[in-house]
Amino acid sequence: MRIQATDERHYLVEVFTKLGFNQDDSQLLADTLVDADLRGISSHGIQRLAWYRRMIKEGTIIPQNKAKIIRELPGSVLVDANQNMGQLATVLATQKIIEKAKKTGVAIAVIRNSNHFGTAGYYTRLALEAGLVGVALTNTRPLVVPTNATQAFLGSNAFAFGFPASPHPFMFDGATCVVSGGGVLTLGGNDEENSNYKGMGNSIVIELLTGILAQGSISADTVSGKHDFSQFVMVLNPAFFGDPEVLKKDATSMLDRIRQLEHIPGKEIWVPGDREYRLLAENKEKGVTIDEKTYQEMKEIGTELGIDVP
């Protein structure tokens, strides 16, 4: 079924408010989920609501806690999410380093003591809206089996990168793993011949820049004892390197050349960002798609909290 994004947003704001978040935080959290659904990334949209609700009930997420800046320099900031939602702390950190990068050329944020933060691309798009280039990383629960291992240890560890271009930015947002019927494997699957060590290396790099740099839990340890994820965000100002409009034009030219390469008959060449911006336009008009299981969860939460479901 489909519901209008405005109705989804209104429902989510009401839910988050009833769950103990203040109005501003509720609106921000709702925006991150609606944004994911509009872009066709339903796995990180309203589908996550029931999971968030369970973590709040369990005390893993504490809505009343406020994220705080622990330490900062002209080009860096360390943020404590204070066991609240990752979206709130990461937006705070990203806005802070956007201000810094406009002065220093580049700025980095690390977020500790955090939770799930939605789509990594949400934060790189904040950078793009400010005319900057953005990178966002997170670790996760242990889902990925390293090369030649038989048990999960690494996180799916999302990586997002955004660069200005036309008619929309280059926007890559994806996990550093593949999903297989036999489990969650690194990019390249379970065979070294397919260079799966490269996928494992990507995931380990993210572990180092998130859990290790934040002095928090690595993915393997987030399911026992303290539950905490960590995030890393970097933004850079292309204006330091040259005329931003020229750089944008050159990026657009390269991406268009890729799209126009000779290709397999009946197939279309997509570059990262094409699909989500196409879906964004379509879903703004037609409404976002909600699967039956998620809609049932929405109704259950609505009944529990006394909220009408769209």
C-alpha positions as CSV (number, residue, x, y, z in Angstrom):
1,M,0.0,0.0,0.0
2,R,1.0,3.6,-0.3
3,I,0.6,6.5,2.1
4,Q,1.4,10.2,1.5
5,A,4.8,11.3,3.0
6,T,3.0,14.1,4.9
7,D,0.7,11.6,6.6
8,E,3.7,9.3,7.5
9,R,5.6,12.3,8.9
10,H,2.7,13.4,11.0
11,Y,2.2,9.9,12.4
12,L,5.9,9.5,13.2
13,V,6.1,12.9,15.0
14,E,3.1,11.9,17.2
15,V,4.7,8.5,17.9
16,F,8.1,9.8,18.8
17,T,6.5,12.5,21.0
18,K,4.5,9.9,22.9
19,L,7.7,7.9,23.3
20,G,9.3,10.7,25.2
21,F,11.2,12.8,22.6
22,N,10.8,16.6,22.5
23,Q,9.1,18.2,19.6
24,D,12.2,19.2,17.7
25,D,13.8,15.7,18.1
26,S,10.6,14.0,17.1
27,Q,10.4,16.1,13.9
28,L,14.0,15.3,13.0
29,L,13.6,11.6,13.6
30,A,10.5,11.5,11.5
31,D,12.3,13.4,8.7
32,T,15.1,10.8,8.6
33,L,12.6,7.9,8.3
34,V,10.4,9.6,5.7
35,D,13.5,10.6,3.7
36,A,14.6,7.0,3.6
37,D,11.1,5.8,2.5
38,L,10.9,8.5,-0.2
39,R,14.2,7.4,-1.7
40,G,13.1,3.7,-1.8
41,I,15.4,2.7,1.1
42,S,12.5,1.1,3.0
43,S,14.8,-1.0,5.2
44,H,15.8,2.2,7.0
45,G,12.5,4.0,6.9
46,I,9.3,3.4,9.0
47,Q,10.1,-0.3,9.0
48,R,12.6,0.5,11.8
49,L,9.9,2.0,14.1
50,A,9.0,-1.2,15.9
51,W,12.7,-2.0,16.5
52,Y,13.3,1.5,17.9
53,R,10.2,1.1,20.1
54,R,11.6,-2.1,21.6
55,M,15.0,-0.5,22.3
56,I,13.3,2.4,24.1
57,K,11.3,-0.1,26.2
58,E,14.4,-2.0,27.0
59,G,16.3,1.2,28.0
60,T,18.8,0.9,25.2
61,I,17.6,4.2,23.8
62,I,16.9,7.0,26.4
63,P,14.8,9.7,24.6
64,Q,15.3,12.3,27.4
65,N,19.1,12.2,27.1
66,K,20.7,15.0,25.1
67,A,23.8,14.6,22.9
68,K,26.7,16.7,23.9
69,I,30.0,17.9,22.5
70,I,32.9,16.5,24.5
71,R,35.9,18.0,22.7
72,E,36.5,20.2,19.6
73,L,39.2,21.8,17.6
74,P,39.0,24.0,14.5
75,G,38.7,21.0,12.3
76,S,37.3,18.3,14.5
77,V,34.6,17.4,17.0
78,L,33.9,14.5,19.4
79,V,30.2,14.0,20.3
80,D,28.6,11.8,22.9
81,A,25.2,10.6,21.8
82,N,24.5,9.9,25.5
83,Q,22.6,6.7,24.7
84,N,20.0,8.4,22.6
85,M,19.1,8.0,18.9
86,G,22.1,8.1,16.5
87,Q,20.2,10.5,14.2
88,L,20.1,13.3,16.8
89,A,23.8,13.1,17.7
90,T,25.0,12.8,14.1
91,V,23.0,15.7,12.9
92,L,24.4,17.8,15.7
93,A,27.9,16.7,14.8
94,T,27.4,17.2,11.0
95,Q,26.0,20.7,11.4
96,K,29.0,21.5,13.6
97,I,31.6,20.3,11.1
98,I,29.8,21.9,8.2
99,E,30.5,25.3,9.9
100,K,34.1,24.3,10.6
101,A,34.8,23.1,7.0
102,K,33.7,26.4,5.5
103,K,36.6,27.9,7.5
104,T,39.2,25.1,7.6
105,G,38.5,23.3,4.3
106,V,37.9,20.0,5.9
107,A,36.4,18.8,9.2
108,I,35.8,15.5,10.9
109,A,33.3,14.3,13.6
110,V,33.3,11.1,15.6
111,I,30.2,10.1,17.6
112,R,30.3,7.7,20.5
113,N,27.8,6.0,22.8
114,S,25.3,6.1,19.9
115,N,22.5,3.9,18.4
116,H,21.3,3.2,14.9
117,F,21.4,6.4,12.9
118,G,19.2,5.6,9.9
119,T,20.7,6.0,6.4
120,A,24.3,7.2,6.2
121,G,23.4,9.2,3.1
122,Y,21.1,11.5,5.2
123,Y,24.2,13.2,6.6
124,T,26.2,13.4,3.4
125,R,23.1,15.1,1.9
126,L,23.3,17.7,4.7
127,A,26.8,18.4,3.5
128,L,25.7,18.6,-0.1
129,E,23.0,21.1,0.8
130,A,25.7,23.3,2.2
131,G,27.8,23.0,-1.1
132,L,30.2,20.5,0.5
133,V,31.4,17.0,-0.1
134,G,30.3,14.5,2.6
135,V,31.4,11.1,3.9
136,A,29.5,9.2,6.7
137,L,30.3,5.8,8.3
138,T,28.8,3.7,11.0
139,N,29.4,0.3,12.7
140,T,26.5,-2.0,13.5
141,R,25.6,-5.2,15.2
142,P,27.9,-8.1,14.3
143,L,26.4,-9.4,11.0
144,V,29.3,-10.1,8.7
145,V,31.5,-13.3,8.6
146,P,35.1,-12.4,7.8
147,T,37.1,-14.2,5.1
148,N,37.5,-17.9,6.1
149,A,35.7,-17.4,9.4
150,T,32.6,-19.3,10.4
151,Q,30.9,-16.8,12.7
152,A,29.8,-13.2,12.4
153,F,32.2,-10.6,13.8
154,L,32.2,-7.4,11.7
155,G,29.3,-5.0,11.2
156,S,27.5,-4.4,7.9
157,N,29.1,-1.0,8.3
158,A,27.5,1.5,6.0
159,F,29.5,3.9,3.9
160,A,28.0,7.0,2.2
161,F,29.7,9.5,0.0
162,G,28.1,12.6,-1.7
163,F,29.6,14.9,-4.4
164,P,27.9,17.8,-6.1
165,A,26.7,17.1,-9.7
166,S,23.7,17.8,-11.9
167,P,20.8,17.1,-12.3
168,H,21.4,15.5,-8.9
169,P,24.5,14.8,-6.7
170,F,26.5,11.6,-7.0
171,M,25.2,9.8,-3.9
172,F,26.6,6.4,-2.9
173,D,25.1,4.8,0.2
174,G,25.6,1.1,0.9
175,A,26.8,-1.5,3.3
176,T,30.3,-3.1,3.0
177,C,28.8,-6.6,2.7
178,V,26.5,-8.7,0.5
179,V,23.5,-10.7,1.7
180,S,23.6,-14.5,0.9
181,G,21.3,-17.4,1.8
182,G,24.1,-18.7,3.9
183,G,24.6,-15.6,6.0
184,V,25.9,-12.1,5.7
185,L,29.1,-12.1,3.8
186,T,31.7,-9.5,2.9
187,L,31.7,-8.1,-0.6
188,G,33.1,-10.8,-2.8
189,G,31.2,-13.5,-1.0
190,N,32.9,-16.4,0.7
191,D,35.7,-17.2,-1.8
192,E,39.1,-15.5,-1.7
193,E,39.2,-16.0,-5.4
194,N,36.5,-13.4,-5.6
195,S,38.7,-10.9,-3.6
196,N,36.4,-11.1,-0.6
197,Y,39.3,-9.9,1.5
198,K,38.7,-6.5,-0.1
199,G,35.2,-6.4,1.4
200,M,36.5,-7.5,4.7
201,G,39.2,-4.7,4.6
202,N,36.5,-2.1,3.8
203,S,34.5,-3.2,6.9
204,I,37.6,-3.2,9.1
205,V,38.5,0.3,8.0
206,I,35.0,1.4,9.2
207,E,35.4,-0.4,12.5
208,L,38.7,1.5,13.1
209,L,37.2,4.9,12.2
210,T,34.0,4.3,14.3
211,G,34.2,1.9,17.3
212,I,37.9,2.1,17.8
213,L,38.3,5.9,17.2
214,A,35.3,6.6,19.3
215,Q,36.6,4.3,22.1
216,G,33.3,2.5,22.0
217,S,32.3,-1.1,21.2
218,I,33.4,-2.7,18.0
219,S,30.5,-4.4,16.2
220,A,31.3,-7.8,17.7
221,D,30.8,-6.5,21.2
222,T,27.5,-4.5,20.7
223,V,25.3,-7.5,21.5
224,S,26.9,-8.2,24.9
225,G,27.3,-5.8,27.8
226,K,27.1,-2.2,26.7
227,H,25.1,-1.7,23.5
228,D,26.6,1.2,21.6
229,F,27.3,2.1,18.0
230,S,29.7,4.7,16.8
231,Q,29.7,7.0,13.7
232,F,32.3,9.0,11.7
233,V,31.4,11.9,9.5
234,M,33.8,14.0,7.3
235,V,33.0,17.0,5.1
236,L,35.3,19.0,2.8
237,N,34.9,22.2,1.0
238,P,35.5,21.8,-2.8
239,A,36.0,25.6,-3.0
240,F,39.5,25.1,-1.5
241,F,40.5,23.1,-4.6
242,G,38.9,25.1,-7.3
243,D,35.8,26.8,-8.6
244,P,32.9,24.8,-7.1
245,E,30.8,25.2,-10.3
246,V,33.6,24.0,-12.5
247,L,34.2,21.0,-10.2
248,K,30.4,20.2,-10.3
249,K,30.4,20.6,-14.1
250,D,33.4,18.2,-14.4
251,A,31.8,15.6,-12.1
252,T,28.5,15.9,-14.1
253,S,30.4,15.3,-17.4
254,M,32.2,12.2,-16.0
255,L,28.9,10.7,-14.7
256,D,27.1,11.4,-18.0
257,R,29.9,9.7,-20.0
258,I,29.5,6.6,-17.8
259,R,25.7,6.6,-18.3
260,Q,26.2,6.9,-22.1
261,L,28.7,4.1,-22.5
262,E,27.8,1.2,-24.8
263,H,25.8,-1.1,-22.8
264,I,24.0,-4.5,-22.7
265,P,20.8,-4.4,-24.8
266,G,17.7,-3.9,-22.7
267,K,19.8,-2.6,-19.8
268,E,20.4,0.9,-18.5
269,I,23.6,2.2,-16.9
270,W,22.9,3.7,-13.5
271,V,25.4,5.6,-11.4
272,P,24.9,5.9,-7.6
273,G,22.1,8.4,-6.9
274,D,20.2,7.9,-10.1
275,R,17.7,5.4,-8.6
276,E,17.0,7.1,-5.3
277,Y,16.5,10.6,-6.9
278,R,14.1,9.0,-9.5
279,L,12.2,7.3,-6.7
280,L,12.2,10.5,-4.6
281,A,10.3,12.4,-7.3
282,E,7.9,9.5,-7.9
283,N,7.2,8.8,-4.2
284,K,6.6,12.5,-3.4
285,E,3.8,12.4,-6.0
286,K,2.4,8.9,-5.4
287,G,3.2,8.3,-1.7
288,V,5.6,5.9,-0.1
289,T,5.2,2.2,-0.2
290,I,4.5,0.4,3.1
291,D,4.6,-3.4,3.3
292,E,1.8,-5.3,5.2
293,K,3.9,-6.3,8.1
294,T,5.1,-2.8,8.8
295,Y,1.6,-1.4,8.5
296,Q,0.4,-3.9,11.1
297,E,3.2,-2.8,13.4
298,M,2.1,0.8,12.8
299,K,-1.4,0.0,13.8
300,E,-0.3,-1.9,16.9
301,I,1.9,1.1,18.0
302,G,-0.9,3.5,17.2
303,T,-3.4,1.5,19.3
304,E,-0.9,1.3,22.2
305,L,-0.1,5.0,22.1
306,G,-3.6,6.3,21.2
307,I,-2.6,7.6,17.7
308,D,-4.5,7.4,14.5
309,V,-2.7,5.5,11.7
310,P,-2.8,7.0,8.2
